Amino acid sequence: MPQLDTSTWLTMIMSMFLTLFIIFQLKVSKHNFYHNPEPIATKASKQNTPWETKWTKIYLPLLLPQ
């Protein structure tokens, strides 16, 4: 039974990594990225809720006098 020749595997693997790296770099270089993104100032709207305008107290059942 003949043995598998693995002498060229290192060359093939390294050339594959080099090719994938070059393809990835070419794909990324075609994207347009913003150079200086400015933050958008959003106006926060205040919503009035009923519990903010009046005083409320939460009574726990175990703290009530018997």
C-alpha positions as CSV (number, residue, x, y, z in Angstrom):
1,M,0.0,0.0,0.0
2,P,1.6,3.3,-1.0
3,Q,2.1,6.1,1.5
4,L,0.5,9.5,1.1
5,D,3.0,12.1,-0.1
6,T,2.7,15.1,2.3
7,S,5.7,17.0,1.2
8,T,3.8,19.7,-0.7
9,W,1.1,20.2,1.9
10,L,2.9,23.0,3.7
11,T,3.3,25.0,0.4
12,M,-0.3,24.5,-0.5
13,I,-1.6,25.5,3.0
14,M,0.6,28.6,3.1
15,S,-0.4,29.7,-0.5
16,M,-4.1,29.1,0.5
17,F,-3.7,31.4,3.5
18,L,-1.9,34.0,1.4
19,T,-4.6,33.9,-1.2
20,L,-7.4,34.2,1.4
21,F,-5.7,37.1,3.0
22,I,-5.3,39.0,-0.3
23,I,-9.0,38.3,-1.2
24,F,-10.1,39.5,2.2
25,Q,-8.0,42.7,1.9
26,L,-9.4,43.4,-1.5
27,K,-13.0,42.9,-0.3
28,V,-12.5,45.2,2.8
29,S,-10.8,47.9,0.8
30,K,-13.8,48.3,-1.5
31,H,-16.0,49.4,1.5
32,N,-16.5,53.1,2.1
33,F,-16.1,54.0,5.8
34,Y,-17.0,57.3,7.4
35,H,-13.8,59.1,8.3
36,N,-15.2,61.2,11.2
37,P,-18.7,60.1,12.4
38,E,-20.5,62.9,14.2
39,P,-22.8,62.0,17.1
40,I,-26.4,62.8,16.4
41,A,-28.0,64.9,19.2
42,T,-31.3,63.4,20.0
43,K,-33.9,65.3,22.0
44,A,-35.1,63.3,25.0
45,S,-38.8,63.6,25.5
46,K,-40.0,63.7,29.1
47,Q,-43.0,61.6,29.8
48,N,-45.0,62.4,32.9
49,T,-46.1,59.3,34.8
50,P,-48.7,59.3,37.6
51,W,-46.2,58.1,40.2
52,E,-43.8,61.0,39.5
53,T,-46.3,63.7,40.3
54,K,-47.6,62.4,43.6
55,W,-46.2,60.7,46.7
56,T,-46.9,56.9,46.8
57,K,-46.1,54.3,49.4
58,I,-45.9,50.6,48.9
59,Y,-47.2,48.5,51.8
60,L,-45.9,45.0,52.1
61,P,-48.5,42.6,53.6
62,L,-46.0,41.2,56.2
63,L,-45.3,44.7,57.6
64,L,-48.9,45.5,58.3
65,P,-49.9,45.4,62.0
66,Q,-52.0,42.4,62.9
